[in-house]
Amino acid sequence: MDHVDFGKYLSQQRELRGLSRDDVARETKIPPTLIAALEAGQVERLPSRIFVVNYIKAYAQVIGLSPEEAVLRYEEVDRAVPAPSPAQLEQERRKRAYVGLTLLLAAVALGVYVFLMLSGKLPASPLR
């Protein structure tokens, strides 16, 4: 069983009880987008594990499942998926930082260019 299978299990149990995602969202105060991500097994869209465990408890309670059993099923799935190594996490963090810095510099350069062009302070183009 993986996160997708676990999400299917939750959605099937919810549907068997005739509840919609909106019903669960309203009762649990969990945003519908997070319920959709949980049911689709989209771990990358979910917050930290402590929040997910509490969401699963609340979700299970609303649809009539044992919260403890639901969390145990999730923990079995979560343990089966290897956690990224610290080196991988650092590499991803650096990559995001470089991309962000590059975008910021490009936006600043574009802003300066537009400002100079609108203020008439750019020298005349040698091609004209």
Secondary structure, DSSP 8 states (H G I E B T S, - for coil): --HHHHHHHHHHHHHHTT--HHHHHHHH---HHHHHHHHHT-GGGS--HHHHHHHHHHHHHHHTS-HHHHHHHHHHHHHHS----HHHHHHHHHHHHHHHHHHHHHHHHHHHHHHHHHHT-S---TT-
